[in-house]
Amino acid sequence: MPDPRCKRIFAALSEYLDGELPVKNCRELQRHLKGCQPCLAYLESLKTTIQACRKLRVKHVPKPSAVVRSALLQAVRKK
């Protein structure tokens, strides 16, 4: 049975990699990672995904469809 803290750790990994996690939480996360292979594997997978996304260069971003534009306008109007 995985450690019940894993779900919370998984949720905090993006903030951890972005340097946005408070120091106290970083220490807790690092302690957990030392003893949890599934969380460590997920962290490495997340790092690899982030690196791949940073290398991706989009040459042309298509205009949003009418449906997307309509949904965005509705969302903005609700605020």
Order of alpha helices (4+ residues) and beta strands (2+ residues): alpha-alpha-alpha-alpha
